[in-house]
């Protein structure tokens, strides 16, 4: 039994040691990558809807200071279908709270930006209909500040 418990403790410590380092302190910038995999042949439609209906909301987040930076990328080369993603949107939030909680003013903001809410909801529904997968990945910059 003693050897069994020791083996479990050693396994657990190995798993935790290999994990990603924690994000920065609560008052430091917090980075999140959002990946989108779109039905084949609908990439341009998705991007057009994203830029029309979601990107302006993100820009308002930058204007308010909640978001520090927005970057939208697409891969230059193809990947295997199981690992394929079409768009990566990287947001650098002012802190982890801004990055992990809903923006309380977002509903009012979308009503202000998109007075025709019926069209907005229909287009957002379409954007998600052509989406095959979406995942969020918090990332930590571990670049040494003083490389040796």
N, C-alpha and C positions, 0 to 999 in steps of 0.2 A: 504494500500500500504506500509505503514511504517513497519508494522509487517511482511509483505511478504519479504521486503528487509532485515530485521533483520534475518529472518529465513534462507535466502540464504547465508548471511554472516556467520552465525553460522555453517551452513552445510559445507561451503567451508573451514572454519578454521579447522573443525574436519577432513576433508579429508586430508588437508595438514599436519596436526599434526600427522596423522597416517602413512604418507609416510616414505619411507626409508631415512635415513640420507644421505646427499650428500657424494660423494667420496672425498678423501683427496685433498689437494691443488694440483695445476698443476704440481708442481715439486716433488710430492710424488708418491710412487708406486700405481699402478692402477690394480685392479684384475677383471678379467672377466672369467665367467664360460660358457663353450660351451657345450650344451647338444645335444646328437645324439640318435634318436630312429630309429632303423633299422628294415626292414621287417623281420618278424619272420623266423628264420632258416638261416639268412644271416649275423648274428653277426660276426662270425669268418672271413668271407670274407671281410666285411667292415673293421674290425680291421687290417687285413693283408694289405689291400690297404692303410689305414690311416698311418700305421707304415712305409710302403714302400715309399709313395709319399708325405705325409704331415709332418710327424714327423721330418724328416731331415731338412725341411725348418724351423720348430720351433726351432730345436737345433741350427741352424745357427743364428736365432734371439737371442738366449741366448749368443752365442759366440760374437755377435756384441754388446751386451749390451742393445739392444732394449727390450728384454724380460729378466726378472730376474729369472723366474722359470717356469717350465712346469710340470704338474702332470696329469696323465691319470688314471681314476678310472672307475670301473664298480660296480653296486650294488651287495651285497652278497646275498640278498634275492629277491624274485619276488615281483612285484607290480601289481596293477590292470592295465588293458590294457590302460585305458585313462590317467593314470599318469606314465606309464612306460617310462623309458629311459634306454639305454643300455650302453652309455659311457658319461662320463663327463671329459672334458679337461679344467683344470684350468690354466690360464696364468696370471702371475704377470708381468705386464709391468713396465718399469722404470718410466713412468708417464702417465697421461691421454691422452696426445697427441699421444704417441706411441700406446696406447690401442684403440684409436678411429679413427685413420687415417690409410690409406693403406700404406704399406711399399713401398716406391718408387723404391727400388732395388729388389723387389721380383720377377719380371719377369726375370731379368737377372740372378738372383740366381737360379730359376727353370731351366733355360736353361743350366746353368753350372752344376747343380746337375743331370739333366736328359737330356743328349744330344739327346736321342731318344724321341723327343717331341711327335711324333705320338702315341707311346705306353703310354707315360705319360698322354696325353689328353684322350686316350681311357680308361685307368684305372681310372682316376679321374671321367670321365663320368659314369663309372660303379659304382664307390663308391657313387655317388649321385643318381643313378637310384635305388639302394637298400635302400636308406634313406627315411624313412617315414616322419620324422620331425627333425628340427634342430632349436634351439633357443639359444640366447646369453643373459646372465644375468650378468650385472655388480654387484659386491658385495662389501660391505663396512664392514671392521672389526670394530666392536664397542665394543670389549673387553676392559673393564676398565684397565687402566695402573696401577692404585693404588686402588685395591678393598678394601673395608672397612669391 
